[in-house]
Amino acid sequence: MRLDLCRPCMEAKKKTHKLSRVAGGKDNKITCAGCGRRRFGYTYEARRKERRDQTCTAEQK
């Protein structure tokens, strides 16, 4: 999914999603999908990160 995000919201979203910037160039004035504020930011393609299975690491030890 495509999201317009400011830098603070991008940093927070990066923990749970894999983000790749869609448009290059300078910052654009966007309305952030995370906080709803009008800020400078980028359009990102967001995909959920794969969850690591905790049972695999316990069995291997």
N, C-alpha and C positions, 0 to 999 in steps of 0.2 A: 504494500500500500504506500502511496505517496503522502508525505507529511511536510508541511511548512513549519520549521522549528527554529527558535532562537537558540543561541549557544547554551544557556543554562539548561533548557529543556532537552537539548540534544545530548548533553552530558548525562543527564538523568536517564534518558531513554536508552542510551548506549549499554547500560547494564543488563537490559533484558532483550534488546533487539540488535540485529546486525544492520548497521546503517551505511548506506553508500550515497554520496551526493550526486544528484541527477544533473543539475545545471552547473556549469562552471562559471568563472568570472568573479566579479565583486559581489559583496553582500547586496541583497535586494531588500526593500522594505516589504515585510510580510506580516500577516496576522498569524501569530503562533498557534498551532493546533494544540499545544500542551497547556499554555497558560492563558491564551486568548488576548494577549497584549499585542500592540502594533510595534514591532521591533525590526531590526535588521537581522536577517537570517538566510537560510538556504532551504531548498526543497530536497528532501531525502527520500530514498526508497528504503522502507523498513521491512525487515523479516524477523520473525522470532528466532532466537538462538536455540540450538539443539540442547536439550537437557541431558546431562550426563547421568547415566544410571548408577546410583550409589551402590547397588548390590554387586555390580561387577568388580568394583575396587575392593570390596570387603572379601569376596570369594578368592581373589587373586593373592591376597596376603597370606 
